[in-house]
Amino acid sequence: MDRRFLTVLAVSLVFALVVSAIFYQITARAGGSPKPAQAVEMKDVVIAGKPLAVGVTIKREDLKVIQVSKDAFPKGAFAKVEEVIERSVVSNILVDEPVIEGRLAARGSGLGLAPVIPVGMRAVSVRVNDVAGVAGFVLPGMRVDVLVTGRPPSADGTITKTCLQNILVLSAGQTMQPDTRGQAMPAPTVTLLATPEQAEILTLANSEGHIQLVLRNGSDQGIESPPGREVSELYGAKARRPQAPQGAEGTPRQRPVAVAVAPKAAPPPPPPPPDQVVVIRGNQRTVEVVGH
């Protein structure tokens, strides 16, 4: 074998070894030694074992406990089942969803519908039929107006008037959540959320007249001022205006009318005095009028 070839081959091998050693040192310094994997800290979290509807009191068998990383622990969640049981649900909880403080009523606030009522509000139930209940389509969570039809003591006929507007429906019959299929449900009673003043109006309307629930769009927060309608208006008659107050003799009391008084004319200026000439004769003084 040629000596020159062997020399070139040996030099090439030495050069390759040197380059490999340098490249290895650079790579080792840049990457460093791999760090050992750290253990992830886990934490218990309480979740729903089945769907929990509004008004349900949570039992131990309704819950499950799973483990999640400490960083993934939901805000407001619970780590112990004892913190959740015997509390009422105020917002629907889906299966396998973490139980959050904001979806539960305070402990001791009551059962059923009571925990859903905000502080300062009242729940008033009214009896309705298929017509008054909009053919069964008044479902929990909807908003309605309340119309009352009756005969006021000062009226000659029956009047329909809007007495309440934008009232929230808490429950329809015994149901506190709408049907998932959106179908109508027969509901002989409807429970409405009202202020104490509205509760008095609603109770009086339900007792003294016939009420009718009118559905409205949930995003419509406007309050209208309809004047009300009388029976005579259904047959083309004009609405009667309130009469003027009566006097002592039964005659209409006239309203005072302001009368404009013309200002008095200024008196004419006095005529200018006549021209006069004063004549003095000795100790006598006389005045003579010129032009007369």
C-alpha positions in Angstrom: 0.0 0.0 0.0 1.3 3.4 -0.8 2.9 5.2 2.1 1.5 8.6 1.0 -2.1 7.2 1.1 -1.6 5.9 4.6 -0.2 9.2 5.8 -3.2 11.1 4.5 -5.6 8.6 6.0 -3.9 8.9 9.4 -4.0 12.7 9.4 -7.7 12.6 8.4 -8.6 10.3 11.3 -6.7 12.5 13.8 -8.4 15.6 12.5 -11.9 13.9 12.7 -11.3 12.9 16.3 -10.2 16.4 17.3 -13.3 18.0 15.6 -15.6 15.4 17.2 -14.1 16.1 20.7 -14.5 19.8 20.3 -18.1 19.5 19.1 -19.0 17.2 22.0 -17.7 19.7 24.5 -19.6 22.5 23.0 -22.9 20.5 23.0 -22.4 19.4 26.6 -21.9 22.9 27.8 -24.9 24.3 25.9 -27.4 21.6 26.8 -26.2 20.8 30.3 -27.1 17.7 32.2 -30.9 16.8 32.1 -32.8 17.8 35.3 -34.7 15.1 37.1 -38.6 15.4 36.6 -40.3 17.1 39.6 -43.3 15.5 41.2 -46.6 17.3 40.5 -48.6 18.2 43.6 -52.1 16.9 43.5 -55.3 18.0 45.3 -58.8 16.6 45.9 -61.7 18.4 44.3 -65.5 17.7 44.7 -67.5 17.2 41.5 -71.1 16.4 40.7 -71.8 12.7 40.2 -75.0 13.5 38.4 -76.9 16.6 37.1 -78.0 18.8 40.0 -81.0 21.1 39.3 -82.0 24.3 41.0 -83.6 23.7 44.4 -82.0 20.3 44.9 -80.4 19.6 48.3 -77.1 17.9 47.8 -76.6 14.5 49.3 -73.4 12.5 49.7 -74.3 10.1 47.0 -74.7 13.0 44.5 -70.9 13.8 44.7 -67.6 12.4 43.6 -64.0 13.3 44.5 -61.2 13.3 42.0 -57.6 14.6 42.0 -56.3 17.4 39.9 -53.0 19.3 40.0 -52.8 22.1 42.5 -52.4 24.6 39.7 -55.6 23.3 38.0 -57.8 23.5 41.1 -60.9 25.6 40.2 -61.4 28.8 42.1 -64.2 28.5 44.6 -64.2 24.7 44.5 -64.3 22.4 47.5 -61.8 19.7 48.6 -64.1 18.0 51.1 -67.5 16.5 50.6 -68.6 17.6 54.1 -68.4 21.2 53.0 -71.1 20.6 50.3 -73.7 18.2 51.5 -77.0 19.5 52.8 -76.7 22.7 50.8 -79.2 23.8 48.1 -78.4 24.4 44.5 -79.2 27.9 43.1 -77.7 27.3 39.6 -77.8 24.1 37.6 -74.6 21.9 37.9 -73.8 19.5 35.2 -72.4 16.0 35.7 -68.6 15.8 36.4 -68.6 19.6 36.8 -66.7 20.9 39.9 -69.1 22.2 42.6 -68.5 25.9 43.0 -69.4 28.1 46.0 -71.3 30.5 43.7 -73.7 27.7 42.6 -74.8 26.9 46.2 -77.0 28.6 48.7 -75.6 29.5 52.1 -76.0 26.7 54.7 -79.2 27.1 56.7 -80.9 29.4 54.1 -83.7 26.9 53.6 -84.8 24.2 51.2 -86.5 24.2 47.8 -87.3 27.6 46.4 -86.3 29.7 49.5 -82.6 29.8 48.8 -83.2 31.1 45.2 -85.0 34.2 46.4 -82.6 37.1 46.7 -82.4 39.1 49.9 -85.1 41.8 49.9 -87.3 40.1 47.3 -90.4 38.0 47.6 -91.9 35.0 45.8 -95.6 35.3 45.1 -97.6 32.4 43.6 -100.7 33.1 41.4 -103.2 30.7 40.1 -103.5 30.7 36.3 -105.1 28.6 33.5 -103.8 27.7 30.1 -104.9 31.1 28.7 -103.6 33.2 31.6 -100.4 31.2 31.6 -99.9 31.8 27.8 -101.0 28.2 26.9 -98.4 26.7 29.2 -95.4 28.5 27.7 -94.6 30.5 30.9 -91.5 28.7 32.0 -89.0 29.3 34.8 -86.5 32.0 33.9 -88.8 33.9 31.6 -90.1 37.5 32.2 -93.7 38.5 32.0 -96.0 41.5 32.3 -99.1 41.2 34.5 -102.4 42.6 33.3 -105.4 42.9 35.6 -109.0 43.1 34.4 -111.7 44.4 36.7 -114.2 47.2 37.5 -112.7 50.0 39.6 -115.1 51.7 42.0 -114.9 55.0 40.1 -115.5 53.5 36.6 -118.7 52.7 34.9 -117.4 49.5 33.1 -114.6 46.9 33.0 -111.1 48.1 32.5 -107.9 46.2 31.6 -104.7 47.8 33.0 -101.0 46.7 33.1 -100.1 46.6 36.8 -96.6 45.0 36.8 -93.9 44.8 34.1 -90.7 42.8 33.6 -91.4 40.2 36.4 -89.2 37.1 36.6 -90.8 33.7 36.7 -89.3 31.6 39.4 -91.2 28.4 38.9 -94.2 27.0 37.0 -96.2 24.6 39.1 -93.7 22.4 41.0 -91.0 22.9 38.4 -88.1 25.4 39.0 -86.3 24.8 35.7 -87.6 24.8 32.1 -88.1 21.6 30.1 -85.0 20.7 28.2 -87.1 20.0 25.1 -88.8 23.4 25.3 -92.2 21.8 25.4 -95.2 23.4 27.2 -95.9 22.2 30.7 -99.3 22.5 32.4 -98.8 24.8 35.4 -101.9 25.7 37.5 -99.8 28.1 39.5 -96.9 30.4 38.6 -94.5 31.8 41.1 -93.1 35.3 40.4 -90.2 37.2 41.9 -91.3 40.6 43.2 -90.5 43.3 45.6 -92.7 43.7 48.7 -94.6 46.5 47.0 -95.1 44.5 43.9 -96.2 41.5 46.0 -99.0 43.6 47.4 -100.1 44.8 44.0 -100.1 41.2 42.6 -102.0 39.8 45.5 -104.7 42.5 45.3 -105.0 42.1 41.5 -105.3 38.3 41.9 -108.1 38.8 44.5 -110.1 41.6 43.0 -109.8 41.0 39.3 -108.6 38.5 36.7 -104.9 38.5 35.8 -103.3 37.7 32.5 -99.6 37.0 32.1 -98.0 38.5 28.9 -94.7 37.1 27.7 -91.9 39.5 26.9 -88.4 39.2 25.4 -85.8 38.5 28.1 -83.5 41.2 26.7 -86.3 43.9 26.7 -85.9 45.9 29.9 -88.1 48.8 28.8 -91.0 50.0 31.0 -94.0 51.3 29.1 -96.9 53.4 30.3 -100.1 52.1 28.5 -103.2 54.1 29.5 -105.4 51.1 30.0 -108.5 50.1 28.0 -112.2 50.2 28.6 -114.9 47.9 27.3 -116.5 50.7 25.3 -113.3 51.2 23.3 -113.7 47.7 21.8 -116.8 49.0 20.0 -115.3 52.1 18.6 -116.1 54.6 21.4 -113.5 57.1 22.3 -111.8 56.9 25.7 -113.4 59.2 28.2 -111.3 62.0 29.6 -111.3 62.7 33.3 -114.0 65.3 34.2 -113.2 68.6 35.7 -113.8 68.8 39.5 -117.4 69.8 40.5 -118.2 73.0 42.5 -120.5 73.2 45.5 -123.7 73.5 43.4 -122.7 70.6 41.1 -121.6 72.8 38.2 -118.2 72.3 36.7 -115.6 74.3 38.5 -114.0 76.7 36.0 -110.3 77.1 36.0 -109.2 80.7 36.5 -108.2 82.4 33.2 -105.6 85.1 33.2 -106.9 88.3 31.5 -104.4 90.6 30.0 -105.0 94.2 31.1 -103.9 97.0 28.8 -101.6 99.5 30.4 -103.2 103.0 31.0 -102.3 105.7 28.5 -100.1 108.5 29.9 -101.9 111.9 30.3 -101.3 114.5 27.6 -98.6 117.0 28.3 -99.9 120.5 29.5 -100.1 123.2 26.8 -97.1 125.6 26.7 -97.6 128.8 28.6 -98.5 131.9 26.4 -96.0 134.5 25.7 -96.0 137.3 28.2 -94.6 140.9 28.4 -93.9 142.6 31.7 -94.4 146.4 31.8 -93.2 148.5 34.6 -94.4 152.1 35.0 -92.9 153.8 38.0 -93.7 151.6 40.9 -96.4 149.7 39.1 -95.8 146.3 37.4 -98.2 144.8 34.8 -98.1 141.6 32.7 -99.6 141.6 29.2 -100.2 138.4 27.2 -99.0 138.6 23.6 -101.3 137.2 20.9 -104.6 137.4 22.8 
